[in-house]
């Protein structure tokens, strides 16, 4: 009878473990993802790489400056200067 009690405890523990596995797997995946993202950010900083948002902002600013320059170049200058 004592053997049945310990078997039941073991089965209960196994059942509890199986019910917790999906949650534990998700938590582990999230932690791994956070660690991977952190490592990539550190690598990007260490290598001095430019982030996409920063590059797009600079591209926009260059396009605006080129447009202003074209407008200035196309403006007729007063005679006598």
MONORWO-V627907 format. One record per run of one state. SS is the DSSP state (H for helix, E for strand, L for the rest). FROM is the first residue (numbers start at 1). TO is the last residue. Records with the same first field share a line. If there is no record, write none. Layout:
SS=FROM-TO, FROM-TO
This chain:
L=1-1, 48-51, 75-81
H=2-47, 52-74
